[in-house]
Amino acid sequence: MDVAETAWDGCGKCLVGVRRLSRMKAATTSPERQRQDVLTAAASIGGHIIGWADDWEVSGATDPVTRPRLGPWLRDEMGSYDGLVAAAVDRLGRNVVDCLNTGYKMRDEGKLLLTHGHDGPWNLDDPADENRFTIEAWGAQMELRSIQRRNRDATVKARTAGRPKHQPSYGFRYVRKVMNGRVDSVELHPHAAFVIRNVAQRILADPMNVTPSSEAARLNRIGELAPADHTDVMYGKPARGRRWYPTSLKNILLSEAALGYLMHRGKPVIDQEGNPVRLCEGLWDRMTHDALKKALAARDVPFKGKPRHSNHPYLLTGIAVCGNCHSRLYTQTSSDVPPRYVCTARNKGWPSAAHCRPAPLIRVHLLDEAVERWFLRTYGDGAIYETVYDPGNGVAERIAEVQATRERLRADREAGLYDASDDQAWFRERYAALGKELAALKAMPHISPGMVSKPTGETVRDKWRKAPDVQARKEILLDFGVRVTLFNTASSRRWVIGRVHGPDSAPPGA
């Protein structure tokens, strides 16, 4: 039996269908079954559905008022309705308090509350109905507690055995020999590992200009899936169009999960020998991890207009300046005139631009084309070198690993974790062993890590042609320190293109 979805008409039986599922899988039929149960319950009183509050991938432990789809209805943000109808009480919530709060809200506001399997609306003023509703809510809560306990036990068991339990960190993927079975091994995800390694390499090569903010903007521009969407797609779910954010990107770069460790509450899981449990090879080594920590340490960087963070499709914003007052040029757009670069400093009342008249102005495409011709003519045949981080021969990495393990053990000891007599003996033995290993490593010859330049086999022209968008080409100009100075019509020169820094400067343009 079906019930049409209509608009609220004040008949007193306009209902909102409530559905919820903690985990959406391709094989599940729960949404369809819940829909049919909701429609059946609504039809039993002659009601009709005016909207659906479908909370997929939402835990039953979530307060109904804060649920993404049901919450707005309960907060009276979705307009008028006459009641809620759900497939069962546990679809309203898996907590006695949450269920009763929702039920009493419907009662106090004179609205209906229906669930499939109950004859007619719930009447919480009737002791028998109130007791039955409470019992069903209590049963849902006990089931939730049982699920949570099983999940905790399974997590502890997997962690003790050195196996992952939760979703893989960005850059990794789980390998299962049996579909939907246990995780047999962990390996690097080819594409995600390439993406995050490239981000780390770019930041290490130029940490003052390339930041998590600029990299998040770049990844969003090129359409790279954000970590949450990447995980969804990896497990057969559709992407939701979520974006990269600087904070989450920085957390990925700084997490020790990138070293291939098994993590628990943000820290590596330690084995019986006091070493971190390694699941597979890392995205990078300990030395690179330490270099990233240093590069991403909080620092005060003067505001420079942040041209690398821009998403505007203009090549020379942040690069072109006025020949009169030396202020940066901005773009002006209108419906009947093509975009143009212009100096607006005098109009803004800046004292340094009091005599900037007439202000220089030029159409965007003319200056962009001139700069491109000059740049490719001057630098197009040059070879591209990439600056990468070389960790050395591995001895320094192992020294860093042992030192990190010793510091972790020392911190745990200072926190009182090894106060028992048998723990004290283990701590002394393990700490002494790490000290001997550290001394032996320091006596070995090793190649110090550092930044090195390697040819990529591409020319500047190749890189320019392959650039995915205008912002990527702007970053190439920034890397070469290009500065464009635009003059007004009264000057003998139209513009000058050159380098802000470097051994030479280019001659004036046309």
C-alpha positions as CSV (number, residue, x, y, z in Angstrom):
1,M,0.0,0.0,0.0
2,D,1.4,3.4,-1.0
3,V,0.9,6.8,0.3
4,A,1.6,9.8,-1.8
5,E,3.9,12.5,-0.6
6,T,2.0,15.8,-0.6
7,A,2.3,19.3,0.9
8,W,1.0,20.3,4.4
9,D,-2.7,21.1,4.1
10,G,-3.7,21.5,7.7
11,C,-5.8,18.3,7.7
12,G,-4.2,17.1,10.9
13,K,-2.6,14.0,9.4
14,C,0.4,15.4,7.5
15,L,3.3,13.3,8.7
16,V,7.1,13.2,8.3
17,G,8.6,9.8,7.6
18,V,11.6,9.0,9.8
19,R,14.3,6.6,8.6
20,R,17.7,6.0,9.9
21,L,20.6,3.5,9.2
22,S,24.0,3.4,10.8
23,R,25.8,1.8,7.9
24,M,24.7,2.0,4.3
25,K,25.8,-1.0,2.2
26,A,25.0,-1.7,-1.4
27,A,23.4,-5.0,-0.5
28,T,21.1,-3.6,2.2
29,T,17.3,-3.5,1.7
30,S,16.6,-1.7,5.0
31,P,15.8,1.7,3.4
32,E,13.1,0.1,1.2
33,R,11.7,-2.0,4.1
34,Q,11.7,1.0,6.4
35,R,9.9,3.0,3.7
36,Q,7.2,0.4,3.3
37,D,6.7,0.2,7.1
38,V,6.4,4.0,7.4
39,L,3.9,4.1,4.6
40,T,1.8,1.3,6.1
41,A,1.8,3.0,9.5
42,A,0.7,6.3,8.0
43,A,-2.0,4.7,5.9
44,S,-3.4,3.0,9.0
45,I,-4.7,6.3,10.2
46,G,-5.4,7.9,6.8
47,G,-2.3,10.1,7.0
48,H,0.0,11.2,4.2
49,I,3.7,11.9,4.0
50,I,4.8,15.5,3.4
51,G,8.5,14.9,3.8
52,W,11.2,12.4,4.7
53,A,13.8,12.7,7.4
54,D,16.3,10.1,6.1
55,D,19.5,10.0,8.2
56,W,21.8,7.5,6.5
57,E,25.2,6.8,8.0
58,V,24.0,8.2,11.3
59,S,24.5,6.3,14.6
60,G,21.6,5.5,16.8
61,A,23.5,7.1,19.7
62,T,23.0,10.5,18.0
63,D,20.5,12.8,19.7
64,P,17.5,13.1,17.3
65,V,17.6,16.9,17.7
66,T,21.1,17.0,16.2
67,R,20.5,14.6,13.4
68,P,21.1,16.1,9.9
69,R,17.6,15.4,8.5
70,L,15.4,14.8,11.5
71,G,16.9,17.6,13.7
72,P,15.5,20.5,11.6
73,W,12.0,19.1,11.8
74,L,12.2,18.8,15.6
75,R,13.7,22.3,15.8
76,D,10.7,23.6,13.8
77,E,12.9,24.8,11.0
78,M,11.1,22.9,8.2
79,G,7.6,24.3,8.4
80,S,4.4,22.9,9.7
81,Y,3.7,19.1,10.1
82,D,1.3,17.1,12.2
83,G,3.5,14.3,13.5
84,L,6.3,11.7,12.9
85,V,6.0,8.2,11.7
86,A,8.9,5.7,11.9
87,A,9.4,2.0,11.1
88,A,10.2,1.3,14.8
89,V,11.0,3.1,18.1
90,D,14.7,2.3,17.6
91,R,14.6,4.4,14.3
92,L,13.8,7.4,16.5
93,G,16.9,6.7,18.7
94,R,18.7,4.1,20.7
95,N,18.6,5.9,24.0
96,V,15.7,5.9,26.4
97,V,16.1,9.6,27.2
98,D,16.3,10.6,23.5
99,C,13.2,8.6,22.6
100,L,11.2,9.9,25.5
101,N,12.2,13.5,24.8
102,T,11.0,13.1,21.2
103,G,7.8,11.4,22.3
104,Y,7.0,14.0,25.0
105,K,7.7,16.8,22.5
106,M,5.2,15.3,20.1
107,R,2.6,14.9,23.0
108,D,3.2,18.4,24.4
109,E,2.8,20.0,20.9
110,G,-0.3,18.0,20.1
111,K,1.3,16.1,17.3
112,L,1.1,12.5,16.3
113,L,3.8,9.8,16.9
114,L,3.4,6.5,15.0
115,T,5.6,3.5,14.6
116,H,5.0,0.3,12.6
117,G,3.6,-2.5,14.6
118,H,1.7,-0.3,17.1
119,D,-2.0,0.2,16.7
120,G,-2.6,3.9,16.0
121,P,-0.6,6.8,17.4
122,W,1.3,6.5,20.7
123,N,-0.6,8.0,23.6
124,L,2.0,8.8,26.3
125,D,-0.7,10.1,28.6
126,D,-1.9,6.5,28.9
127,P,0.3,4.5,31.4
128,A,0.1,1.3,29.3
129,D,1.2,3.0,26.1
130,E,3.9,5.0,28.0
131,N,5.3,1.9,29.6
132,R,5.3,0.0,26.3
133,F,7.0,2.9,24.6
134,T,9.6,3.1,27.4
135,I,10.2,-0.7,27.2
136,E,10.9,-0.6,23.5
137,A,13.2,2.4,23.9
138,W,15.0,0.6,26.7
139,G,15.4,-2.5,24.5
140,A,16.9,-0.3,21.7
141,Q,19.3,1.1,24.3
142,M,20.4,-2.3,25.5
143,E,21.0,-3.4,21.9
144,L,23.1,-0.3,21.3
145,R,25.2,-1.0,24.5
146,S,25.7,-4.6,23.3
147,I,26.9,-3.4,19.9
148,Q,29.2,-0.9,21.4
149,R,30.7,-3.5,23.7
150,R,31.3,-6.0,20.9
151,N,32.9,-3.2,18.8
152,R,35.2,-2.3,21.8
153,D,36.2,-5.9,22.3
154,A,36.9,-6.4,18.7
155,T,39.0,-3.2,18.5
156,V,41.1,-4.3,21.6
157,K,41.6,-7.8,20.1
158,A,42.6,-6.4,16.7
159,R,45.0,-3.9,18.3
160,T,46.6,-6.6,20.5
161,A,47.1,-8.8,17.4
162,G,48.6,-5.8,15.5
163,R,45.7,-5.6,13.0
164,P,43.9,-2.4,12.0
165,K,40.2,-2.1,12.9
166,H,39.1,1.3,11.7
167,Q,39.2,3.0,8.3
168,P,42.6,3.3,6.7
169,S,44.5,6.6,6.9
170,Y,44.7,8.7,3.8
171,G,47.3,7.2,1.5
172,F,46.7,3.6,2.6
173,R,44.2,0.8,1.8
174,Y,43.3,-2.5,3.3
175,V,43.7,-5.8,1.4
176,R,41.2,-8.5,2.1
177,K,41.5,-12.0,0.6
178,V,37.8,-12.6,1.2
179,M,35.2,-9.9,0.3
180,N,34.0,-8.1,3.4
181,G,36.3,-10.4,5.5
182,R,39.0,-9.4,7.9
183,V,41.9,-7.2,6.9
184,D,44.7,-9.4,5.8
185,S,47.3,-6.7,5.1
186,V,47.7,-3.0,4.5
187,E,49.4,-1.4,1.5
188,L,49.9,2.1,0.0
189,H,47.1,3.3,-2.2
190,P,48.8,4.2,-5.5
191,H,47.0,7.4,-6.3
192,A,46.4,8.7,-2.8
193,A,50.0,8.0,-1.8
194,F,51.2,9.9,-4.9
195,V,48.9,12.9,-4.0
196,I,50.0,13.3,-0.4
197,R,53.7,12.6,-1.1
198,N,53.6,15.3,-3.8
199,V,52.1,17.7,-1.2
200,A,54.8,16.9,1.3
201,Q,57.5,17.3,-1.4
202,R,56.2,20.7,-2.4
203,I,56.0,22.0,1.2
204,L,59.5,20.8,2.0
205,A,60.9,22.3,-1.2
206,D,59.5,25.8,-0.4
207,P,57.9,25.9,3.1
208,M,57.7,29.7,3.2
209,N,55.5,30.0,0.2
210,V,53.9,26.5,-0.1
211,T,51.6,25.9,2.9
212,P,48.7,23.6,3.8
213,S,46.4,26.4,2.9
214,S,47.8,26.9,-0.6
215,E,48.0,23.1,-1.1
216,A,44.4,22.6,0.0
217,A,43.3,25.3,-2.5
218,R,45.4,23.6,-5.3
219,L,43.9,20.2,-4.6
220,N,40.4,21.6,-4.6
221,R,41.1,23.4,-7.9
222,I,42.2,20.3,-9.7
223,G,39.3,18.3,-8.3
224,E,41.2,15.9,-6.1
225,L,38.9,13.9,-3.9
226,A,39.0,15.0,-0.2
227,P,40.0,12.3,2.3
228,A,36.4,11.5,3.3
229,D,35.2,11.3,-0.3
230,H,38.3,9.2,-1.2
231,T,37.3,6.7,1.5
232,D,33.7,6.6,0.3
233,V,34.6,6.0,-3.3
234,M,37.2,3.4,-2.2
235,Y,34.4,1.4,-0.5
236,G,31.9,1.8,-3.4
237,K,29.9,4.9,-2.1
238,P,29.3,8.1,-4.1
239,A,31.5,11.1,-3.4
240,R,29.6,14.0,-1.7
241,G,31.7,16.9,-3.0
242,R,33.5,17.6,0.2
243,R,36.6,19.8,0.1
244,W,40.2,19.8,1.3
245,Y,40.8,22.0,4.4
246,P,44.2,23.2,5.6
247,T,43.8,21.8,9.1
248,S,42.9,18.3,8.0
249,L,45.7,18.3,5.4
250,K,48.2,19.4,8.1
251,N,47.0,16.7,10.4
252,I,47.6,14.0,7.7
253,L,51.1,15.4,7.1
254,L,52.0,15.4,10.8
255,S,50.4,12.2,11.9
256,E,52.7,9.2,12.6
257,A,50.1,7.1,10.8
258,A,52.0,8.3,7.6
259,L,55.0,6.2,8.8
260,G,52.9,3.1,8.4
261,Y,52.2,2.6,12.1
262,L,49.1,1.1,13.8
263,M,47.5,4.0,15.6
264,H,45.2,4.3,18.6
265,R,43.9,7.7,19.9
266,G,46.4,9.5,17.8
267,K,49.5,7.6,19.0
268,P,51.4,4.5,17.7
269,V,50.5,1.2,19.2
270,I,53.6,-0.2,21.0
271,D,54.6,-3.9,20.9
272,Q,56.2,-6.0,23.6
273,E,59.7,-4.7,22.7
274,G,58.6,-1.1,23.1
275,N,58.7,-0.4,19.3
276,P,55.8,1.0,17.3
277,V,53.7,-1.7,15.4
278,R,54.3,-1.2,11.7
279,L,51.5,-2.2,9.3
280,C,53.4,-1.6,6.1
281,E,55.9,0.7,4.5
282,G,55.2,4.4,5.3
283,L,54.4,7.3,3.0
284,W,57.8,8.6,4.1
285,D,60.4,7.9,6.7
286,R,61.1,9.3,10.2
287,M,63.5,11.9,8.9
288,T,61.0,13.3,6.4
289,H,58.4,13.3,9.2
290,D,60.6,15.4,11.4
291,A,61.4,17.7,8.5
292,L,57.6,18.2,7.9
293,K,57.1,18.9,11.6
294,K,59.8,21.6,11.4
295,A,58.4,23.0,8.1
296,L,54.8,23.2,9.4
297,A,55.7,24.5,12.9
298,A,53.6,27.6,13.8
299,R,55.3,30.7,12.7
300,D,54.4,34.3,12.0
301,V,54.5,34.9,8.2
302,P,53.9,38.5,7.0
303,F,50.8,38.8,4.9
304,K,51.8,39.1,1.2
305,G,48.5,38.9,-0.5
306,K,48.7,35.1,-0.6
307,P,48.7,34.8,-4.4
308,R,49.3,31.1,-4.2
309,H,46.0,30.6,-2.3
310,S,43.9,32.4,-4.9
311,N,41.2,30.6,-6.8
312,H,40.6,33.5,-9.2
313,P,41.2,32.7,-12.9
314,Y,43.6,35.6,-13.5
315,L,47.3,35.1,-14.3
316,L,48.8,38.3,-12.9
317,T,46.9,39.2,-9.8
318,G,49.6,39.5,-7.1
319,I,52.3,39.7,-9.8
320,A,51.5,42.9,-11.7
321,V,52.1,46.3,-10.1
322,C,51.4,49.9,-11.1
323,G,54.3,51.9,-12.7
324,N,53.2,55.1,-11.0
325,C,52.6,54.1,-7.3
326,H,53.9,50.5,-7.3
327,S,50.7,49.2,-5.8
328,R,49.4,45.8,-6.9
329,L,47.0,45.8,-9.8
330,Y,43.4,44.4,-9.4
331,T,40.9,43.2,-11.9
332,Q,37.7,44.9,-12.9
333,T,34.9,43.0,-14.7
334,S,31.6,44.1,-16.1
335,S,28.9,42.7,-18.4
336,D,29.8,44.8,-21.4
337,V,33.6,45.2,-21.2
338,P,36.2,42.4,-21.1
339,P,38.1,42.0,-17.8
340,R,41.0,44.4,-17.3
341,Y,43.9,45.0,-14.9
342,V,43.8,48.4,-13.3
343,C,45.3,50.3,-10.4
344,T,42.7,51.3,-7.8
345,A,45.0,52.6,-5.1
346,R,44.1,56.3,-5.6
347,N,40.4,55.6,-5.6
348,K,40.8,53.8,-2.3
349,G,42.5,56.9,-0.8
350,W,45.9,55.4,-0.3
351,P,48.4,58.3,0.5
352,S,51.2,56.6,-1.6
353,A,48.9,56.8,-4.7
354,A,47.8,60.4,-4.3
355,H,49.5,61.4,-7.7
356,C,48.7,58.1,-9.5
357,R,46.8,59.6,-12.5
358,P,45.9,58.6,-15.0
359,A,45.9,55.1,-13.5
360,P,47.2,52.4,-15.8
361,L,44.6,50.0,-17.3
362,I,44.8,47.2,-19.8
363,R,42.7,44.3,-20.9
364,V,43.5,41.1,-19.1
365,H,44.0,38.9,-22.2
366,L,46.5,41.4,-23.8
367,L,48.8,41.5,-20.8
368,D,48.5,37.8,-20.1
369,E,49.5,37.0,-23.7
370,A,52.4,39.4,-23.6
371,V,53.7,37.9,-20.4
372,E,53.3,34.3,-21.6
373,R,55.2,35.1,-24.8
374,W,58.1,36.8,-22.9
375,F,58.3,34.1,-20.3
376,L,58.4,31.2,-22.7
377,R,60.9,33.0,-25.0
378,T,63.1,33.7,-22.0
379,Y,62.9,30.6,-20.0
380,G,60.9,28.1,-22.1
381,D,63.9,25.9,-23.0
382,G,65.3,25.7,-19.5
383,A,65.4,22.4,-17.8
384,I,63.1,21.8,-14.8
385,Y,64.7,20.6,-11.6
386,E,62.7,19.4,-8.6
387,T,63.8,19.9,-5.1
388,V,63.2,16.7,-3.0
389,Y,64.0,15.6,0.4
390,D,66.8,12.9,0.5
391,P,66.7,11.0,3.8
392,G,70.2,9.7,3.4
393,N,71.3,6.0,3.7
394,G,68.8,5.1,6.4
395,V,71.1,5.2,9.4
396,A,69.9,8.6,10.4
397,E,66.3,7.4,10.1
398,R,66.9,4.4,12.4
399,I,68.6,6.8,14.9
400,A,65.5,9.0,14.8
401,E,63.2,5.9,15.3
402,V,65.2,4.7,18.3
403,Q,65.3,8.2,19.9
404,A,61.6,8.6,19.4
405,T,61.0,5.2,21.0
406,R,63.2,6.1,24.0
407,E,61.5,9.5,24.4
408,R,58.1,7.7,24.3
409,L,59.2,5.2,27.0
410,R,60.6,7.9,29.1
411,A,57.4,10.0,28.9
412,D,55.4,6.9,29.9
413,R,57.7,6.2,32.8
414,E,57.3,9.8,34.0
415,A,53.6,9.4,33.7
416,G,53.7,6.5,36.2
417,L,53.0,3.7,33.7
418,Y,56.0,1.5,34.9
419,D,55.8,1.8,38.7
420,A,55.1,-1.9,39.4
421,S,58.3,-3.9,40.2
422,D,58.0,-6.2,37.2
423,D,57.3,-3.3,34.9
424,Q,60.4,-1.4,36.3
425,A,62.6,-4.4,35.4
426,W,61.2,-4.5,31.9
427,F,61.6,-0.8,31.5
428,R,65.3,-0.8,32.6
429,E,66.1,-3.7,30.3
430,R,64.4,-2.3,27.3
431,Y,65.7,1.2,27.8
432,A,69.3,-0.1,28.2
433,A,68.9,-2.1,25.0
434,L,67.7,0.9,23.1
435,G,70.7,2.9,24.5
436,K,73.2,0.3,23.2
437,E,71.5,0.2,19.8
438,L,71.6,4.0,19.6
439,A,75.3,4.0,20.5
440,A,76.0,1.4,17.8
441,L,74.1,3.4,15.2
442,K,75.9,6.6,16.0
443,A,79.2,4.8,15.4
444,M,78.2,3.8,11.9
445,P,78.9,6.0,8.9
446,H,75.8,7.6,7.5
447,I,74.8,10.1,4.8
448,S,73.0,13.1,6.3
449,P,69.5,13.9,5.0
450,G,68.8,17.1,3.2
451,M,67.2,18.7,0.2
452,V,68.6,17.8,-3.2
453,S,67.8,18.9,-6.8
454,K,67.1,16.4,-9.5
455,P,66.2,16.9,-13.2
456,T,62.7,16.0,-14.2
457,G,63.4,15.6,-17.9
458,E,60.9,18.4,-18.6
459,T,61.5,21.9,-19.8
460,V,59.8,25.1,-18.5
461,R,57.7,25.1,-21.7
462,D,56.5,21.5,-21.1
463,K,55.5,22.4,-17.5
464,W,53.7,25.5,-18.7
465,R,51.8,23.6,-21.3
466,K,50.8,20.8,-18.9
467,A,49.6,23.2,-16.2
468,P,46.0,22.3,-15.4
469,D,44.8,25.9,-14.8
470,V,45.7,29.5,-14.6
471,Q,46.6,29.4,-11.0
472,A,49.1,26.6,-11.7
473,R,50.8,28.8,-14.3
474,K,50.7,31.7,-11.9
475,E,52.7,29.6,-9.4
476,I,55.3,28.9,-12.1
477,L,55.7,32.7,-12.6
478,L,56.0,33.1,-8.8
479,D,58.7,30.4,-8.6
480,F,60.7,32.4,-11.2
481,G,60.1,35.7,-9.3
482,V,58.4,37.3,-12.3
483,R,57.1,40.9,-11.7
484,V,55.2,42.9,-14.3
485,T,55.1,46.7,-14.1
486,L,52.3,48.5,-16.0
487,F,52.5,52.2,-17.0
488,N,49.8,54.6,-18.1
489,T,49.5,56.0,-21.6
490,A,51.6,59.1,-20.8
491,S,54.7,57.0,-20.2
492,S,57.1,56.0,-23.0
493,R,56.7,52.4,-21.9
494,R,53.6,50.3,-21.7
495,W,54.9,47.7,-19.4
496,V,58.1,46.1,-18.1
497,I,58.4,42.4,-17.4
498,G,61.3,41.2,-15.3
499,R,62.4,39.3,-12.2
500,V,62.2,40.5,-8.7
501,H,65.2,38.5,-7.7
502,G,67.9,36.4,-9.5
503,P,71.2,37.0,-11.3
504,D,69.6,38.9,-14.1
505,S,66.6,40.9,-15.2
506,A,64.7,40.6,-18.4
507,P,64.5,43.5,-20.8
508,P,61.4,45.6,-21.1
509,G,58.5,44.0,-23.0
510,A,56.7,45.4,-26.0
